């Protein structure tokens, strides 16, 4: 079968984009087909930039909202009331101009995954480096991304000839970066559990949940425990919350976060998500917060550099399997809140459509808080392509899509389902 003219054009375009941005051709072809050329270019340009603000969730049971606001202002941070929620503060990420630095300086190029952190002032580690010019220890160098945008400037800690022999170590101490995110996690108030930092999708996801006093909550999230802590605060620390950690690193991060907030309502279990569900645990859960591993295509700087269409489809299939097995550990008509940090239909609307194809899973209306935001067009569901038109009403009623380009932050998708025992 001969390729069509538009397919040939897309192949040429994706080859050009692959050279420029170093992304998988299969993924770029998929994006060109789904989003068209102008939107794809907009995404590729926009998703590389540092986000505009941090969403700080105030633990109002431990500190007064305005007291924390005043602390941020005293530290010189630009803080403002959150436009959506009255228990969040937005702390601005300040942007800088680095065009004054000479391109004659030695350049170190870093990988996809590290660009945002380095653009926000984090030091360059050996694992971040793709290639580099020659330099001596103590030299000033420019740190650039894979398309030669300067992200930061700093002083080298080692000679360039030593890099290949080093394990994980700081190679460049960043002195000036494209953006500056205030180090609010170093504040005493953070260590005492007075606030957490959440992504917009996580925040809206938690706000999409509704609880009563008889809840038993299961959190399957790839985060460090901020979601579970926030749910616990909303439920006055009186409802049991089980948090699954898929690996040892996450277990350590969760324990540290739970210790920081002295939260006794949370228990941590070290289990892969699907394995745990299939074990049919004795305890049954009435409410689920599901944030499975996903491509994170809307998490700036973009996504894992080895992501192609095959891996994207595998993520989607794994997410569908996980949701399809939840009935094994659910009690009654359990409520499920599903979120990703992905812009891709395969991990969002496709998973939702697959969910609705099962007789024991129904879409569930979002709570009044979120409906008001949707009514005012503050947040919205996105218009689906033709292959999802059959579920357009359900998408509008039960999902939210946060566009990373319009929010100037990490984007993603939130969906609500209800579940009944499978016969």
C-alpha positions as CSV (number, residue, x, y, z in Angstrom):
1,X,0.0,0.0,0.0
2,X,1.5,3.3,-1.1
3,X,1.8,6.1,1.4
4,X,-0.4,9.1,0.8
5,X,0.9,12.6,0.0
6,X,0.1,13.9,3.5
7,X,1.9,10.9,5.1
8,X,5.0,11.6,3.0
9,X,4.8,15.3,4.1
10,X,4.5,14.2,7.7
11,X,7.5,11.9,7.4
12,X,9.6,14.7,6.0
13,X,8.4,17.1,8.7
14,X,9.1,14.6,11.5
15,X,12.6,13.9,10.1
16,X,13.3,17.7,10.3
17,X,11.9,18.0,13.8
18,X,13.7,14.9,14.9
19,X,17.0,16.5,13.8
20,X,16.2,19.7,15.5
21,X,14.7,18.4,18.8
22,X,16.1,14.9,18.9
23,X,12.7,13.2,19.6
24,X,11.5,9.9,18.4
25,X,10.2,10.0,14.8
26,X,7.3,7.6,15.6
27,X,6.2,10.0,18.4
28,X,6.5,13.1,16.1
29,X,4.6,11.4,13.3
30,X,1.8,10.6,15.9
31,X,1.7,14.2,17.1
32,X,1.6,15.6,13.6
33,X,-1.3,13.4,12.8
34,X,-3.2,14.2,16.0
35,X,-2.3,17.8,16.7
36,X,-1.3,19.1,13.2
37,X,1.9,21.0,12.4
38,X,1.3,24.3,14.0
39,X,0.1,22.8,17.4
40,X,3.0,20.3,17.3
41,X,5.5,23.2,16.8
42,X,3.8,25.2,19.6
43,X,4.1,22.2,21.9
44,X,7.7,21.5,21.1
45,X,8.7,25.1,21.7
46,X,6.4,25.7,24.7
47,X,7.1,22.6,26.7
48,X,10.8,23.3,26.8
49,X,10.4,26.5,28.8
50,X,10.4,26.6,32.7
51,X,6.9,26.9,34.2
52,X,5.7,30.2,35.5
53,X,4.8,29.4,39.1
54,X,4.8,26.9,41.9
55,X,1.4,25.8,43.4
56,X,1.9,25.9,47.2
57,X,-0.8,24.0,49.2
58,X,-1.2,25.6,52.6
59,X,-1.8,23.3,55.5
60,X,-4.2,25.6,57.2
61,X,-4.5,23.3,60.2
62,X,-0.9,24.2,61.0
63,X,-0.5,27.7,59.8
64,X,-2.7,30.6,58.9
65,X,-2.9,31.3,55.2
66,X,-1.9,34.9,55.5
67,X,0.9,34.2,57.9
68,X,2.5,31.9,55.3
69,X,1.8,34.5,52.6
70,X,3.6,37.1,54.7
71,X,6.6,34.8,55.2
72,X,7.0,34.4,51.4
73,X,6.9,38.2,50.9
74,X,9.4,38.8,53.7
75,X,11.8,36.4,51.9
76,X,11.4,38.5,48.8
77,X,9.4,35.9,46.9
78,X,6.6,37.1,44.6
79,X,3.5,35.5,46.0
80,X,-0.2,35.9,45.0
81,X,-3.5,34.4,46.0
82,X,-4.3,31.4,43.9
83,X,-7.0,32.1,41.2
84,X,-8.8,28.7,41.7
85,X,-8.5,27.6,45.3
86,X,-8.4,29.4,48.7
87,X,-5.9,27.1,50.3
88,X,-3.2,27.5,47.6
89,X,-0.6,30.3,47.0
90,X,1.1,30.8,43.7
91,X,4.8,31.6,44.1
92,X,6.3,33.1,40.9
93,X,9.2,31.5,39.1
94,X,11.2,34.5,37.9
95,X,12.6,34.5,34.3
96,X,15.9,35.9,33.3
97,X,17.8,36.8,30.1
98,X,21.0,35.0,29.4
99,X,21.7,36.4,25.9
100,X,24.6,38.5,27.2
101,X,26.8,35.5,27.7
102,X,29.3,34.9,25.0
103,X,29.0,31.8,22.8
104,X,32.8,31.7,22.9
105,X,32.6,30.2,26.3
106,X,32.9,26.3,26.5
107,X,29.5,24.7,26.2
108,X,28.0,21.7,28.0
109,X,24.9,20.2,26.4
110,X,22.5,18.4,28.7
111,X,19.7,15.8,28.1
112,X,15.9,16.2,27.9
113,X,15.1,15.2,31.4
114,X,17.5,17.6,33.2
115,X,16.8,20.8,31.2
116,X,14.1,22.3,33.4
117,X,15.8,21.6,36.7
118,X,19.0,23.2,35.3
119,X,17.1,26.1,33.9
120,X,15.7,26.6,37.4
121,X,19.2,26.7,38.9
122,X,20.1,23.1,39.8
123,X,23.7,22.1,39.3
124,X,24.8,19.9,36.4
125,X,25.6,16.3,37.3
126,X,27.6,13.8,35.3
127,X,24.5,11.9,34.4
128,X,22.9,15.0,32.8
129,X,25.7,15.6,30.2
130,X,25.2,14.6,26.6
131,X,28.4,16.2,25.2
132,X,30.8,19.0,26.0
133,X,33.7,21.2,24.9
134,X,37.0,21.0,26.7
135,X,37.5,23.0,29.9
136,X,39.5,23.2,33.1
137,X,38.3,23.2,36.7
138,X,37.1,26.6,37.8
139,X,36.3,27.9,34.2
140,X,33.0,29.7,33.4
141,X,30.9,27.6,31.0
142,X,27.5,27.8,29.3
143,X,25.0,25.0,29.8
144,X,22.8,24.5,26.8
145,X,19.9,22.2,25.9
146,X,19.8,19.8,22.9
147,X,18.9,22.7,20.5
148,X,21.6,25.0,21.8
149,X,19.4,27.3,23.9
150,X,21.5,28.6,26.8
151,X,19.9,27.4,30.1
152,X,22.5,28.5,32.6
153,X,26.0,29.6,33.3
154,X,28.3,28.3,36.0
155,X,31.7,27.4,37.3
156,X,33.1,23.9,36.5
157,X,34.1,21.7,39.5
158,X,36.3,19.3,37.5
159,X,38.3,19.1,34.3
160,X,36.4,18.0,31.2
161,X,38.8,15.0,30.8
162,X,37.6,13.6,34.1
163,X,33.9,13.4,33.3
164,X,34.0,9.9,31.8
165,X,35.7,8.5,34.9
166,X,33.3,10.0,37.4
167,X,30.1,8.5,38.8
168,X,27.3,10.8,40.0
169,X,28.9,14.1,40.9
170,X,28.3,17.9,40.3
171,X,30.3,19.0,37.3
172,X,29.1,22.6,37.1
173,X,28.0,24.8,40.0
174,X,25.3,27.0,38.4
175,X,25.7,30.7,39.2
176,X,23.0,32.2,36.9
177,X,20.1,30.4,35.2
178,X,17.2,31.1,32.8
179,X,14.7,31.1,35.6
180,X,14.8,31.2,39.4
181,X,12.4,29.1,41.5
182,X,12.6,30.3,45.1
183,X,14.0,27.5,47.3
184,X,10.9,27.3,49.5
185,X,11.6,23.6,50.4
186,X,14.6,24.9,52.4
187,X,12.3,27.0,54.7
188,X,11.7,25.9,58.3
189,X,8.0,26.1,57.6
190,X,8.3,23.5,54.9
191,X,10.3,21.1,57.2
192,X,7.6,21.5,59.8
193,X,4.9,20.4,57.4
194,X,3.1,23.8,57.0
195,X,2.9,23.5,53.2
196,X,3.5,21.2,50.2
197,X,4.1,21.8,46.5
198,X,1.8,20.1,44.0
199,X,1.3,20.1,40.3
200,X,-1.9,21.7,38.9
201,X,-3.2,18.3,37.8
202,X,-2.6,16.8,41.3
203,X,-4.3,19.8,43.0
204,X,-7.4,19.7,40.7
205,X,-7.4,15.9,41.0
206,X,-7.6,16.0,44.8
207,X,-10.3,18.8,44.6
208,X,-12.3,16.4,42.3
209,X,-12.6,13.9,45.2
210,X,-15.5,13.9,47.7
211,X,-15.2,12.2,51.1
212,X,-17.3,11.0,54.0
213,X,-16.4,9.8,57.4
214,X,-16.5,6.1,56.4
215,X,-14.0,6.3,53.6
216,X,-11.0,4.1,53.2
217,X,-8.7,5.6,50.6
218,X,-6.0,4.1,48.4
219,X,-3.5,6.4,46.7
220,X,-1.5,5.0,43.8
221,X,0.7,7.9,42.8
222,X,4.3,8.4,41.5
223,X,4.7,11.5,43.7
224,X,6.6,11.9,47.0
225,X,3.5,11.9,49.3
226,X,2.1,15.4,48.8
227,X,-1.1,14.1,47.4
228,X,-1.7,11.8,50.4
229,X,-0.8,14.5,52.8
230,X,-3.3,16.9,51.2
231,X,-6.1,14.3,51.2
232,X,-5.3,13.6,54.9
233,X,-5.5,17.3,55.8
234,X,-8.9,17.7,53.9
235,X,-10.2,14.7,55.8
236,X,-8.9,16.1,59.2
237,X,-6.4,13.2,59.6
238,X,-9.3,10.9,60.6
239,X,-9.6,8.7,57.5
240,X,-7.1,5.9,56.8
241,X,-5.1,6.4,53.7
242,X,-2.9,3.6,52.1
243,X,-0.2,4.8,49.8
244,X,1.5,2.4,47.4
245,X,5.2,3.0,46.5
246,X,6.4,1.2,43.4
247,X,10.1,1.2,44.3
248,X,12.6,1.8,47.1
249,X,13.4,5.4,46.2
250,X,9.7,6.3,46.4
251,X,9.4,4.5,49.8
252,X,12.2,6.7,51.2
253,X,10.7,9.9,49.8
254,X,7.2,9.0,51.1
255,X,8.6,8.2,54.6
256,X,10.5,11.5,54.7
257,X,7.4,13.4,53.7
258,X,5.1,11.7,56.1
259,X,7.7,12.2,58.9
260,X,7.9,15.9,57.9
261,X,4.1,16.4,58.4
262,X,3.9,13.9,61.3
263,X,1.0,12.3,59.6
264,X,-0.4,9.2,61.4
265,X,-3.3,8.6,59.1
266,X,-1.0,7.3,56.3
267,X,0.4,3.9,55.9
268,X,3.0,3.1,53.2
269,X,3.2,-0.2,51.3
270,X,6.0,-1.2,48.9
271,X,4.1,-2.9,46.1
272,X,3.9,-2.4,42.3
273,X,0.4,-1.0,41.6
274,X,-0.9,-3.9,39.5
275,X,0.6,-6.6,41.6
276,X,-1.1,-5.1,44.7
277,X,-4.5,-4.9,43.1
278,X,-4.2,-8.5,41.8
279,X,-3.3,-9.8,45.3
280,X,-6.9,-9.0,46.3
281,X,-6.0,-7.4,49.7
282,X,-8.2,-8.1,52.7
283,X,-8.9,-4.4,53.1
284,X,-11.4,-2.9,50.6
285,X,-11.2,0.7,49.5
286,X,-14.0,3.1,48.8
287,X,-12.0,5.9,47.1
288,X,-9.0,5.8,44.8
289,X,-6.6,8.4,43.6
290,X,-4.8,6.9,40.6
291,X,-1.7,8.6,39.1
292,X,0.0,5.8,37.3
293,X,3.4,5.9,35.5
294,X,2.8,7.8,32.3
295,X,4.7,9.5,29.5
296,X,4.6,12.8,31.4
297,X,4.6,14.5,28.0
298,X,3.3,17.6,29.6
299,X,5.8,17.7,32.3
300,X,8.4,20.3,31.3
301,X,11.0,19.8,29.7
302,X,8.9,17.2,27.9
303,X,9.3,13.5,28.3
304,X,11.7,10.7,28.5
305,X,14.0,10.8,25.5
306,X,13.4,7.1,24.7
307,X,9.6,7.6,24.4
308,X,8.2,6.5,21.1
309,X,4.6,5.6,20.0
310,X,5.1,1.9,21.0
311,X,6.0,2.9,24.5
312,X,3.2,5.4,24.7
313,X,0.7,2.7,23.7
314,X,2.2,0.4,26.3
315,X,1.7,3.0,29.0
316,X,-1.9,3.3,27.9
317,X,-2.5,-0.4,28.0
318,X,-1.0,-0.7,31.5
319,X,-3.2,2.1,32.7
320,X,-6.3,0.4,31.3
321,X,-5.3,-2.9,32.9
322,X,-4.8,-1.2,36.3
323,X,-8.2,0.4,36.2
324,X,-9.8,-2.8,34.9
325,X,-8.6,-4.7,38.0
326,X,-9.6,-2.2,40.7
327,X,-12.9,-4.0,41.4
328,X,-10.8,-6.7,43.2
329,X,-9.9,-4.3,46.1
330,X,-13.0,-2.0,46.0
331,X,-15.8,-1.8,48.5
332,X,-19.3,-0.8,47.4
333,X,-19.7,1.8,44.6
334,X,-16.1,3.0,44.9
335,X,-15.1,6.4,43.4
336,X,-12.0,6.6,41.2
337,X,-10.0,9.8,40.4
338,X,-7.6,9.1,37.5
339,X,-5.0,11.7,36.5
340,X,-2.0,11.9,34.2
341,X,0.5,14.6,33.3
342,X,0.2,13.7,29.7
343,X,-1.1,15.7,26.8
344,X,-1.6,12.6,24.7
345,X,-5.1,11.3,23.8
346,X,-3.9,7.7,24.2
347,X,-3.2,8.1,27.9
348,X,-6.2,10.4,28.5
349,X,-9.4,10.1,26.5
350,X,-8.5,6.6,25.2
351,X,-8.2,5.3,28.8
352,X,-11.5,7.0,29.7
353,X,-13.2,5.5,26.7
354,X,-11.9,2.0,27.5
355,X,-13.2,2.4,31.1
356,X,-16.7,3.3,29.9
357,X,-16.7,0.1,27.7
358,X,-16.8,-2.0,30.9
359,X,-20.2,-2.5,32.4
360,X,-19.0,-2.2,36.0
361,X,-17.4,1.2,35.4
362,X,-19.4,4.4,35.0
363,X,-18.4,8.0,34.5
364,X,-19.1,10.1,37.6
365,X,-20.0,13.8,37.7
366,X,-17.3,16.2,39.0
367,X,-18.1,17.9,42.3
368,X,-19.6,21.4,42.5
369,X,-16.2,23.1,43.1
370,X,-14.9,21.9,39.7
371,X,-18.2,22.4,37.9
372,X,-18.1,26.1,38.9
373,X,-14.6,26.4,37.5
374,X,-15.6,24.7,34.3
375,X,-18.7,26.9,34.0
376,X,-16.5,30.0,34.2
377,X,-14.2,28.5,31.6
378,X,-11.3,28.8,34.1
379,X,-10.6,25.1,33.4
380,X,-12.2,23.0,30.7
381,X,-12.5,19.6,29.0
382,X,-11.0,19.6,25.6
383,X,-12.9,19.0,22.4
384,X,-12.2,15.4,21.4
385,X,-11.2,14.2,17.9
386,X,-13.7,12.3,15.8
387,X,-12.9,8.8,17.3
388,X,-14.0,10.0,20.7
389,X,-17.2,11.9,19.7
390,X,-19.5,9.1,21.0
391,X,-18.4,9.9,24.6
392,X,-18.3,13.7,24.2
393,X,-21.0,14.2,26.8
394,X,-19.3,12.0,29.3
395,X,-16.0,13.7,28.6
396,X,-17.5,17.1,29.3
397,X,-19.3,15.9,32.5
398,X,-16.5,13.8,34.0
399,X,-13.1,15.1,32.8
400,X,-10.8,18.1,33.0
401,X,-7.9,18.9,30.7
402,X,-5.2,21.3,31.7
403,X,-3.3,22.6,28.7
404,X,0.4,23.2,29.7
405,X,0.6,26.1,27.2
406,X,-2.3,28.1,28.6
407,X,-1.6,27.3,32.2
408,X,2.1,28.0,31.8
409,X,2.7,25.0,34.0
410,X,2.6,21.3,33.9
411,X,-0.5,20.1,32.2
412,X,-2.6,16.9,32.2
413,X,-5.9,15.2,32.5
414,X,-8.3,14.3,35.3
415,X,-11.2,11.9,35.0
416,X,-13.8,10.6,37.4
417,X,-15.4,7.1,37.4
418,X,-17.5,5.1,39.8
419,X,-17.1,1.4,40.2
420,X,-19.5,-1.4,41.4
421,X,-18.6,-5.0,42.2
422,X,-18.0,-7.0,39.1
423,X,-20.3,-10.0,38.7
